[in-house]
Amino acid sequence: MSGIWDYTIVGAGAVGCVIGARLALLGKSVQLINRSPATSEAVLARGLLLRVDGMTHKADVRACTPDQAQASRVAVVLTKTHQLEAAVSALLPALADAVWVTLQNGLGNGQRLAAWVGEDRVVHGVTMLPAVLHAPADVSTHGSSLTWLGPLSEPATPLADACCDALVADLAAAGIEAERVGAIQNKIWQKACFNSAMNGLCAISNGGPGLLKDVPDGLALAHELVDEISAVALADGATIDVAAVHALVELGAAEHRYHKPSMLQDLRAERLTEVEALNGTVDQRARVLGIDAPLNRMLLRLMRLRERAPAFWATQATNSQ
């Protein structure tokens, strides 16, 4: 393709590939960016595969590493928070004129992105889209979900305003329920309350949401975490629907029984997780606000230990000599 790509997906993991595939199947030109060349190699060999409701679709996309990126109108960022600075630094030369959209998990990503690309070029959003990465550029999704978007700053700049409306329309046309909302930080906090409760529990227990339902202590702990983290969010000035978060926990346990949250996938792959951008940020805000959040702090500490377990065991052979 020559010219400018409609969309660049920065971080071609599970959610990034689902969104990229949906947009490409709609007819948009899509460029996938991933640090690992395995994604580009897989796309070159057999395309981007999306499995939905027992059917497999092959999407026509371009996949490359950051050094090969080409100009794009919109860059949708789905990297982990700790990968954000390196990704933006590598891509800015090619994507200097793009509007940047963060759909990352965690708190504060829009502000981090604005520090590098400018607040007028940032749209902040949150997605509940379930996705599983089976192999590079081979993903599946299931069930219903919502995605919310809004300009980082209000009133919106013309660039961010136009991008926000266009992306909402394109996602909806591509089969992803999307909505533009005001005060997007409220939605981001609301998802963080859910993720901070469910993702870490699934990761630590090495199970899906269905395990929490099967073991009453699991679901009870998830709801206790929601209450604790929601109290931090409300004290921080967010307007959230706490009852809706509890309902989402029940829905996830009932309808997404074998879903593998990203933290669980990362631990199984011996990668760092998003726990610092979720439970870590909640812990920081709780301390600043003078709120005791012991369950969140315990989960955060356990996840820090679990993340570093592979490196610990790797020292066994050396230390036993």
Rosetta blueprint (number, residue, H / E / L):
1 M L
2 S L
3 G L
4 I L
5 W E
6 D E
7 Y E
8 T E
9 I E
10 V E
11 G L
12 A L
13 G L
14 A H
15 V H
16 G H
17 C H
18 V H
19 I H
20 G H
21 A H
22 R H
23 L H
24 A H
25 L H
26 L H
27 G L
28 K L
29 S L
30 V E
31 Q E
32 L E
33 I E
34 N L
35 R L
36 S L
37 P H
38 A H
39 T H
40 S H
41 E H
42 A H
43 V H
44 L H
45 A H
46 R H
47 G L
48 L E
49 L E
50 L E
51 R E
52 V E
53 D L
54 G L
55 M E
56 T E
57 H E
58 K E
59 A E
60 D L
61 V L
62 R E
63 A E
64 C E
65 T L
66 P H
67 D H
68 Q H
69 A L
70 Q L
71 A L
72 S E
73 R E
74 V E
75 A E
76 V E
77 V E
78 L L
79 T L
80 K L
81 T H
82 H H
83 Q H
84 L H
85 E H
86 A H
87 A H
88 V H
89 S H
90 A H
91 L H
92 L L
93 P L
94 A L
95 L L
96 A L
97 D L
98 A L
99 V E
100 W E
101 V E
102 T E
103 L L
104 Q L
105 N L
106 G L
107 L L
108 G L
109 N H
110 G H
111 Q H
112 R H
113 L H
114 A H
115 A H
116 W H
117 V H
118 G L
119 E H
120 D H
121 R H
122 V E
123 V E
124 H E
125 G E
126 V E
127 T E
128 M L
129 L L
130 P L
131 A L
132 V E
133 L E
134 H E
135 A E
136 P L
137 A L
138 D E
139 V E
140 S E
141 T E
142 H L
143 G L
144 S L
145 S L
146 L L
147 T E
148 W E
149 L E
150 G E
151 P E
152 L L
153 S L
154 E L
155 P L
156 A L
157 T L
158 P H
159 L H
160 A H
161 D H
162 A H
163 C H
164 C H
165 D H
166 A H
167 L H
168 V H
169 A H
170 D H
171 L H
172 A H
173 A H
174 A L
175 G L
176 I L
177 E L
178 A E
179 E E
180 R E
181 V L
182 G L
183 A L
184 I H
185 Q H
186 N H
187 K H
188 I H
189 W H
190 Q H
191 K H
192 A H
193 C H
194 F H
195 N H
196 S H
197 A H
198 M H
199 N H
200 G H
201 L H
202 C H
203 A H
204 I H
205 S H
206 N L
207 G L
208 G L
209 P H
210 G H
211 L H
212 L H
213 K H
214 D H
215 V L
216 P H
217 D H
218 G H
219 L H
220 A H
221 L H
222 A H
223 H H
224 E H
225 L H
226 V H
227 D H
228 E H
229 I H
230 S H
231 A H
232 V H
233 A H
234 L H
235 A H
236 D L
237 G L
238 A L
239 T L
240 I L
241 D L
242 V H
243 A H
244 A H
245 V H
246 H H
247 A H
248 L H
249 V H
250 E H
251 L H
252 G H
253 A H
254 A H
255 E H
256 H L
257 R L
258 Y L
259 H L
260 K L
261 P L
262 S H
263 M H
264 L H
265 Q H
266 D H
267 L H
268 R H
269 A L
270 E L
271 R L
272 L L
273 T L
274 E L
275 V L
276 E H
277 A H
278 L H
279 N H
280 G H
281 T H
282 V H
283 D H
284 Q H
285 R H
286 A H
287 R H
288 V H
289 L H
290 G L
291 I L
292 D L
293 A L
294 P H
295 L H
296 N H
297 R H
298 M H
299 L H
300 L H
301 R H
302 L H
303 M H
304 R H
305 L H
306 R H
307 E H
308 R H
309 A H
310 P H
311 A H
312 F H
313 W H
314 A H
315 T L
316 Q H
317 A H
318 T H
319 N H
320 S L
321 Q L
